[in-house]
Amino acid sequence: MKILFVCMGNICRSPSAEGIFQNIIDGRGVADLFELDSAGTHGYHAGSPPDQRAQKAALARGIDLSRLRARSVEHSDFEIFDHILAMDHDNLSGLLSMSPKQYAHKVELFLNYAPEQPQREVPDPYYGGAQGFEHVLDLITLAGEGLLTASLERMRS
């Protein structure tokens, strides 16, 4: 299953989601069933590593994001990926406007996989402090666990 995590600049939320989900599937021994990537709806930071604050918060949880590099969503992503998961409604709208109609069903909010969580968007921590990055990692972990459960159920059926 191929999954693309998407935020605006691909330096905070989406690389964190990629790293956390990779950690989750590694820990469950199912990494060979998945192919992961992350991208941004805007190319502001193409080629850059994740934000240092995102890297620091993830590393404190044992997740190394340093190898990841920002890139923009490409039209081919809609065909290649099975799931394209937006961090918020703005990026969801942007993805849906870019997506060919036949692939629009692949695009959804990442927090749909954390239905017990009342918050529907992963907030952008870029302009906030360290606590914002911790909150983002908590939300991503919840949604990541739900995504794994849903994905394994889909694969079984």
C-alpha positions as CSV (number, residue, x, y, z in Angstrom):
1,M,0.0,0.0,0.0
2,K,1.4,3.4,-1.0
3,I,0.7,6.3,1.2
4,L,1.5,10.0,0.7
5,F,1.3,12.4,3.7
6,V,0.7,16.1,2.6
7,C,1.0,19.5,4.3
8,M,1.8,22.9,2.9
9,G,5.6,23.1,2.9
10,N,6.6,19.5,3.7
11,I,8.9,20.5,6.5
12,C,6.8,20.0,9.7
13,R,3.7,17.9,9.7
14,S,3.9,15.6,6.6
15,P,7.5,14.5,7.2
16,S,6.6,13.9,10.9
17,A,3.7,11.8,9.7
18,E,5.9,9.8,7.4
19,G,8.5,9.2,10.1
20,I,6.0,8.3,12.8
21,F,4.0,6.0,10.5
22,Q,7.3,4.3,9.4
23,N,8.2,3.8,13.1
24,I,4.7,2.3,13.8
25,I,4.9,-0.2,10.9
26,D,8.5,-1.0,11.7
27,G,7.5,-1.8,15.2
28,R,4.6,-4.0,14.1
29,G,6.8,-5.9,11.6
30,V,4.7,-4.9,8.6
31,A,6.9,-2.3,6.9
32,D,7.3,-4.5,3.8
33,L,3.5,-4.0,3.1
34,F,3.9,-0.2,2.8
35,E,5.6,2.4,0.7
36,L,5.6,5.9,2.3
37,D,6.4,9.4,1.2
38,S,5.5,13.0,2.1
39,A,5.1,16.2,0.0
40,G,3.8,19.7,0.2
41,T,1.1,21.5,-1.7
42,H,3.6,24.4,-2.1
43,G,7.3,24.2,-3.1
44,Y,8.7,26.8,-0.7
45,H,11.2,24.4,0.8
46,A,11.9,21.8,-2.0
47,G,15.0,19.9,-1.2
48,S,15.2,21.1,2.4
49,P,15.3,18.8,5.4
50,P,12.4,18.9,8.0
51,D,12.3,21.9,10.3
52,Q,14.9,21.5,13.1
53,R,12.1,21.8,15.7
54,A,10.2,18.9,14.1
55,Q,13.4,16.8,13.9
56,K,14.2,17.5,17.6
57,A,10.6,16.6,18.8
58,A,10.6,13.4,16.7
59,L,14.1,12.4,17.7
60,A,13.1,12.7,21.4
61,R,10.5,10.0,20.5
62,G,13.2,7.9,18.8
63,I,12.3,8.9,15.3
64,D,15.0,10.3,12.9
65,L,13.6,12.6,10.2
66,S,17.0,13.9,9.1
67,R,17.1,11.8,5.8
68,L,13.8,13.2,4.5
69,R,13.7,16.1,2.0
70,A,10.8,18.4,1.1
71,R,9.2,18.1,-2.3
72,S,6.0,19.3,-3.9
73,V,3.0,17.2,-4.8
74,E,3.3,16.1,-8.4
75,H,0.4,15.1,-10.7
76,S,1.8,11.6,-11.0
77,D,1.3,11.2,-7.2
78,F,-2.4,10.9,-7.7
79,E,-2.0,7.8,-9.9
80,I,0.9,6.3,-7.9
81,F,-0.4,6.5,-4.3
82,D,-3.3,4.5,-2.9
83,H,-3.9,7.1,-0.1
84,I,-3.1,10.8,-0.1
85,L,-3.6,12.2,3.4
86,A,-3.9,15.9,4.0
87,M,-3.1,17.4,7.3
88,D,-5.8,20.1,7.1
89,H,-8.8,21.4,5.1
90,D,-6.7,24.0,3.2
91,N,-4.3,21.3,1.9
92,L,-7.2,18.9,1.3
93,S,-8.9,21.5,-0.9
94,G,-5.7,22.2,-2.7
95,L,-5.1,18.5,-3.4
96,L,-8.7,18.0,-4.6
97,S,-8.3,20.9,-7.0
98,M,-5.1,19.3,-8.4
99,S,-6.4,15.8,-8.5
100,P,-7.8,14.3,-11.7
101,K,-11.4,13.3,-11.0
102,Q,-10.7,9.6,-11.2
103,Y,-8.3,9.8,-8.3
104,A,-10.1,12.2,-6.0
105,H,-11.4,9.3,-3.9
106,K,-7.8,8.7,-2.7
107,V,-7.5,12.2,-1.1
108,E,-8.8,12.6,2.5
109,L,-7.9,14.2,5.9
110,F,-5.3,12.2,7.9
111,L,-7.2,12.7,11.1
112,N,-10.2,10.7,9.7
113,Y,-8.1,7.8,11.0
114,A,-8.4,9.1,14.5
115,P,-12.2,9.3,14.9
116,E,-12.1,9.4,18.7
117,Q,-10.1,12.7,18.4
118,P,-12.5,15.7,18.1
119,Q,-9.9,17.8,16.3
120,R,-10.1,17.2,12.5
121,E,-6.9,19.0,11.4
122,V,-3.3,18.6,12.3
123,P,-2.4,22.3,13.1
124,D,0.7,23.8,11.6
125,P,3.3,24.2,14.4
126,Y,5.6,26.4,12.3
127,Y,4.9,29.7,14.0
128,G,4.4,28.3,17.5
129,G,6.7,26.9,20.2
130,A,7.9,23.4,21.1
131,Q,4.6,22.4,22.6
132,G,2.9,22.8,19.2
133,F,5.3,20.2,17.7
134,E,4.6,17.8,20.6
135,H,0.8,18.2,20.0
136,V,1.3,17.5,16.3
137,L,3.2,14.3,17.1
138,D,0.5,13.2,19.5
139,L,-2.2,13.7,16.8
140,I,-0.1,12.0,14.1
141,T,0.5,9.0,16.3
142,L,-3.2,8.6,17.0
143,A,-4.1,8.8,13.3
144,G,-1.1,6.6,12.4
145,E,-2.4,3.8,14.6
146,G,-5.9,4.1,13.1
147,L,-4.4,4.2,9.6
148,L,-2.5,1.0,10.2
149,T,-5.6,-0.8,11.6
150,A,-7.7,0.3,8.6
151,S,-5.0,-0.5,6.1
152,L,-4.5,-4.0,7.5
153,E,-8.2,-4.6,7.4
154,R,-8.4,-3.5,3.8
155,M,-5.5,-5.8,2.9
156,R,-7.3,-8.8,4.5
157,S,-10.6,-8.2,2.7
